[in-house]
Amino acid sequence: MHIVRRIEKLPLIPALAQLGAKPDGVSEISVMGSSPQREKPFLYRFDNSIADIPSPRPGRPGQGDLPPEAPLAMPVQDLARAPSGRSAEAVAYVGPLLQRRLFLIVGSFLFGLLAAQEMFTPLRSDGIDWIDTGFFLLFFGLFAWIAFGFLNAVAGLFVLLGRGPVLPAQPGALTLPVTRTAVLMPVYNEDVGAVFRRLSAMTQSIDRIGAADRFDFFILSDSHERAYAREYVAFRRLREESRARVYYRRRERNIARKPGNIAEWVRRFGAAYDNMLVLDADSLMTGAAMVRLATAIEARPNIGLLQTVPQLIGGQTMFARWHQFASVVYGPVASAGLRWWSGTEATFWGHNAIVRVKAFAESCGLPDLPEDSLLGGHIMSHDMVEAALLRRRGWAVHMVTLSEGSYEEFPPTMIDHSVRDRRWCQGNLQHLRLLGAAGLHWVSRIQLFMGASAY
């Protein structure tokens, strides 16, 4: 018998405002052309009273709370040899991509060279030594990296100006996908109440548009034992109240972190699904956004991944609100620039993206790096590497922008941000060891190098 805290269901006024809630907290959503439905969303609150609930079934944790296994092979990739044959031919991208990329690369080089030359001029007065040379190279690299971001933003600005104002998407009938999609939310010692509020909002949203039978939700836990009871009781409550199928799996051993978590799911259940929509614990997506992504990737069989540009929401501290404000101001410009030059070689941010399961399984089995340095072991910043491996196999990787429906949160404090950034630093520096991987597209190599050079 498990002893856990009781969960109360309470009306929620502001938390789902980003899902279309009106100021009075009541959402209005049109379902396939029918009259608007009005519902009050809810949240979970843990109190200090004690309730007895049935313990999980014996054996592997959560074994009885999963669908029948559908194994799918996911071989570890050999980075020393290019794949013998491509699984798909990438969709041709409309537009002069080579010229766009040369504009960014050559422009960044010239800006960096000019700035470094101006900085180097006074240093030549007393002669040039190796310290001056090192200073020149360092300044050149840093300024060229900043210039690349500047030129990307300039390109994005002109793209937005040329497109004109974009009206918000009008509610109306959606074309539901035929294929099945698994929505994966990996969790690791998260705020259980916040995670399951977001999951509840997503399952309700997908049910309102009549697509609950096309999307299955998986909570993939790597949490410690002490968090298991809270996660499990919240899962049981969500499963009882959701029309969509919701499953829970907790790994006994946290191997390879999030990429290992996803890979374990692919190898056990991947054959039952055509697509997987990968989330983070702080991700939130509307049912309409999930349906649009699934329909888009279903209609284009050569696309392996569609990455959305999530909007920041939910900031409560000054630090988080400031970044949220900044993302609203310059985020559209930067993302428009990225789409302008990335084409079929876009990147992957690890969440708020839909991935073709077959393509991921045959392309993205990540090897361990030799543990001869601090940059060895499991690949930590896996997302950019997985995008490069998909493209290596011939699958197209695109970045798309939704007018609404894709959201994430930002770390609330500078300390939380620094902890995450330290992990990203180590993971991105590992990319330096992957630049020579056989068969990568040259744009993928540039993206890996840019990720490493950020640190």
N, C-alpha and C positions, 0 to 999 in steps of 0.2 A: 504494500500500500504506500502510495506516494503522498507526502504532505506538501501542499502548495498553497499559495495565496489565492484567495477568491478574486475573480474578475467581475467587475460591474460594467454594464453597458450604459453609456451616458450619451446624451445628445451632444453633437459637436457643431459649433458655430463657425469658427474661422478656418479650421485646419484644411478643409478641402476647397478653399476659395479658388485655388489654381485649377480645380477641375470644373470650373464653370459655375460655382455657387454664387447666388445673388447676395446682396449686402445683408439680407435678413437671415442668411445661412441656409436657405432652401434652394436646392439645385433644380434646374429645369432642363431636361434633356429630351430631344425628339427621338423616337425609336422607329426607324424605318418608315418615316412619313406619318406616323400616328400622332395623336395629340400629346403634348408635353406631359411628362410624369413628374410628380413632385415627391421627393423623399427627403427625410432628414438623415444625414450620415451620422456616424457614431464613432466613439473611441472606446478604448479599454482603460480602466484605471485599476491598479492593484491596491487593495487595502491590507490591513494587518490581520484580518480574521483568517481562520484556518479552515480549509475544506479538504475532505478526503476524495480523491479521484482514483479510478482504477490505474494500476501500474501498467506501463508498457508491456507488451507481450515479451516472454522470455526470449533469449537469443540475442541476435544483433539488434541494437537500439532502433526502434521504429520499423522493424521488419514487416509488421502487419499493416503498415501505413503507406505502402508503396504499391504501384501497379505491377503486373507480371513483368519479369525482366525480358528485355529484347536486346541482347548483346549486339554490339557493333564494333568491328575491329578498328583500332586507332593506333597504327604502328608509329613508333618513335622515328622521327625523321633523321636521315643522314645528311648533315650539313656539309659534308666534304664532297658530296656528289650531287649533281643536279638530277631531278627526277627524270626517268627515262622517257616518259610520255606525259603530255599535258592532258588533264581531265576535261578541260573546257577551253574554249577560245573566248577571250574577254570581249565584251561588247565594245565596238568601236565608239570612241567618244567624239562628239561633234565639236569641232573648234580647233584652232591651231595650238595644240597643247605644247609642242616643242618650242614654238616662239614664246609662249607665255613663260615656260620654265627657263628659257635662256634669258628673258628679261629679268627674272628674279635673281638668277645665279650671277649673270654678268653684272647686273646693277649692284648687287651686294658686294661683289668683288671690287668694283671700281670705287664705291663709297668707302669701303674699308681701307683700300689702298690710299685714297686721297686723305682720309682722316689720319691714318698712321704716318703718312709722309709729313703732314703738318706738325704732328706731335714729335716726329723724329728730327725735324730740322734743327731745333736748338740743342739737341744732344750731340750733334756732329761738331760742335765748336771746339770741344776738347778731345776729339778723336773718337773712334768707334771701337768698342770692345764687345765681348760676348754678352755682357749684361745688357748693353744697348740693343744688340740684335734680338735677344730674348724679349726685351720690352717691346720692340717693334712688332714681333710676331704675335705676342699676346694681345697687344692693343688692336692689331689688324683683325685677329680672329673675333675678338669681342665686338668690335664695331661692325664688322661684316654681319655678325649674327643679329645685331640690333637693326641694321639696315635691311636685312631680309624681312623682318617683321614689319618694318615701316613700308616697304614696297608691297608686301602682301596686303596691308591695310589700304594702301592707295588703290591697288587693283580692286579690292573689295568695295571701296567707296564708289568707284566709277561703275562697277557692276550694279550696285544698288541704285545709283542715280539714273542709269540707263533703263533699269527695270521700272522705275516709278513706284508710287505707293502701292503697297500690297494690302488688300482688304482682308479682314479676318475671315476664316473659313465659315461659311454659312451652314447651319445644321441641316441635315438632309439624309436621304437614304445612302447607306454604305453597301458596297459590294463585298459580301463576306467571302473569305478564302475557302477553298475546298480542302486544302492541306491542313494537317494538324501541326500545332505549334506548342512547344513547351516553354513556359516562362520560368526562368531559373533565377532564384534569389539566393546567392551564397551569403551566409551570415557567420560572424565570428565574434562572440561575446558582445552582441549589440544590445541596445535599448529595446527590450522585447515589446513593450507597449507601442513604441513608435514604429517598429518594423511591421507589426501586425495591423496597425492602423492603415499603413500604406497598402499592405496586401489586401485588406478588406475593401479599401476604396477601389483598388484595381479589379478585384473579382466582381464587385457590384457594378462597376462601370462596364465591364465586358459582358455582364449578364443583361444590362439594360438595352444593349444594342443587338441582343439575340445571338451572341457568338460564344456562349459559355461552353458549348460542346466542341468548339474548335481549339480551345486553349486550356491546357492543363498547367497548374501552378506547382512548382517544386521549391520547398524550402530546404536548401542544402547546407546543413549546419556543420561547422567545424568548432563549435563552441566547447568550452570546458564543461566538465561534468556538473559543476554547480549551476550552470545556466540551463542545463537540459530540462529540468522540471518546468521552469517558467516557459521555455519555448514550447514544450510539448503540450501543456494545458492550453496555451494560446492557440496552438495549431488545432487541437481538438475542437475548441469553440468555433474557430474560423471554418473548419470543415463542416460542422453541423449547420452553420448559417449560410454557407456559400452554395450557390447553384453550380458553379464551376468546380471541377475536380481539383482538390488540393492535396498534395502529398508532402511528407516530411521524412528526411533522412539525415541522421547524424553519423559522421565518420568517427570511428574509435581512434584513428590516428590521422593527424593533420599532416598529410604528406604533400609537399610541393604547394602548399597554400591554395590560393584561389584557382590557378590553372590546374592543379592536381584535383581539386574538388570538381571542376567542370569535366575534366577528362574522365574521372571515375564515373560520373553520370553518363557520359557518352558511351563508355564501354559497357555499361549495364542496361541502359534504357534507350540509347540513341536510335536504334533501328525502328522504333515505334513512332518516330516523329520526323517530319520533313524539315522543320525549322526550330531553332531555339532563340528565344528573346532573352538576352543576358542582361541582368540588372545588378546594381550594387545594393547594399542594405539601405542606402538613403535615396534610392531611385523611386520615381513615381511616374507612371504613364497612364493616360486615359485609354479606355477601351477603343475609342475611335482611332487613336494613334497606333495602337497595336494591330488593329485590323488593316489600316492603310499599309503598314510595313509588311504584314504577311501577304497581302494582296499584291504588293509591288514585287516582292521577291519571287512569288509564285508565277507571276506573268513573265519574268525574265530569267530563264533557266541558267544563264551564264553568270549571274551575279552570285557571289559567295557571301557577301556581307554588305549590309546597309547600316551605316553609322549615323545616328541623329545628333543634333546639336542641342543638348539639354539646357534648359533655363534654370538658373539658380532660384530657389525659393526657400522659405522657412527660416531665414536668418533672424535671430533674436538678439545677438550681441552686436556691438558697434563694428567689430572686426568683420563678422559675417555679412552684416548689412552693407558695409562699404564695398566689399567684393561683389555682392549681389547688384548694387547700383552700378559698379564699374562694368559688370558683364552685360547689363542692359544697354549701357552707353556704347561700348566699343565691340561687344560680342558679335552683333550682326555683321559689322564691317569685316572683322577678322575671319569669321566663318565663311562669308561670301568670297573673300580672297582665297581661302583654302580650297573651296570647291572650284574656283576659277582655274587653278593650275593643277590640282591633284588628279582629276579625271578618274580613270579606273584604278589608279594607284593611291587611293585615299588611305587614311590610317584608321586604326581601331583604338578606342579609348577604354575598352573593357566593360562598358555598361551602356544601357539605353541603345542597344543595337540588336538587330536580328541577323542570325547567321544560319546558313544552310548546313544542316547537320552532316550530310554526306561529305560536303566539301571540307568542313572542319575536321572530320574524323580522318580523312585521307591525307590532309595537308599539315595538321597542327599538333602532331604528337611531339612535344618538346623534349629534347634530350637534356641531360644534366651537363653542365660545363665542368671541365677538369678543375678539381679543387686544389689548384696550385697557387691560388692567390685569393684575395678578398672578393674577387669578381667571379669566383667559381660557384659550383653547386646548382641549385634550381634557378631557373630563369625567373626573376622576380617581376620585372616590367614586361609581362608576357604579351600584352595586347598588341603593341606595335610589331613584335616579332610574328605573332599569329597573322596579322594583316599581310606582312611580307611573305610568309609561307603560303598563304592563300593565293597571292598574286603569282608566286613562283610556279604554282600548279596550273596557272591559267585562269583562275577565277577572278572576276572583277570585284573590286572593293570600292564602294561609292560612299560619299558623304551627302546626306540629304538634310534639308531644313523643313521642319514642320512649324506651321504658324502657331500651334499650341499643342500640348499633350505630352511633351517629354520634359521631365524635371529632375533635378537633383538638389541636394543640400551641400553647404560648404562648412568646413570645420569651424566651430564657434569661436575658438581662441587661437592666438598665434602659436601657443604650445602644441595644440592639436594639429595645426597646420604643419609645424616643424617636424613632428613625429612622422606624419605622412610623407613630407618632403624628403626626410632622411631615407626612408624606404625607397622612394622614387629615385633618389640620387644613386643609391647602390645599384638598383635595377637598371637605370638608364646607362650607367657606366659599363654594365655588362654588355651593352650593345656594341661596344668597341671590339669585343671578341667575336662578334657575329658579322662584322662588315665584310669579311672574306668568304662568307658562306656561298657555296656554289649555287648558281641558278637564280639568284635574286635579281629583280628588276633594278636598274640603276636609280630610279626614283626611290625605291624602298631603301636602298643603301643610304641615300641622302637623308631620308627621314630618320633612320636609325642614328646616323651621325649627328643630326641636329638635336635629337633627344639627348644624346650623351654630352654634346657641347653645351647644353643648357646648364650643366653643372661644372 
